[in-house]
């Protein structure tokens, strides 16, 4: 699921800022069941359906403001 037909990683965008989350950048994966930190390099199958992805800093800012 995480790679396109040409074998390259599909772009994953931050739900907050809309920028692409790089393969080696830490990210926060949020689903109905959990919130966890990972990276695309550690989990090349990302993105998964029914999940939201955030830059670590964007997620922290939203959580600090009480928006999550």
RASUL-V801042 format. One record per backbone hydrogen bond with DSSP energy under -0.5 kcal/mol. NH is the residue of the N-H (numbers start at 1). CO is the residue of the C=O. E is the energy in kcal/mol with one decimal. If there is no record, write none. Layout:
NH;CO;E
NH;CO;E
This chain:
4;8;-3.1
7;4;-1.9
10;2;-2.8
14;19;-2.7
15;53;-2.8
18;14;-1.5
21;12;-3.5
22;20;-0.6
25;22;-0.8
27;38;-2.9
28;54;-2.7
29;27;-0.5
29;36;-3.1
30;28;-0.5
30;52;-3.1
31;34;-3.0
36;29;-2.3
38;27;-2.3
40;25;-0.5
41;23;-2.0
43;39;-1.6
46;43;-2.0
51;48;-0.9
52;30;-3.0
54;28;-1.9
56;26;-0.9
59;55;-2.5
60;56;-2.3
61;57;-2.2
62;58;-2.3
63;59;-2.6
64;60;-2.5
65;61;-1.9
66;63;-1.1
67;62;-2.7
68;62;-0.6
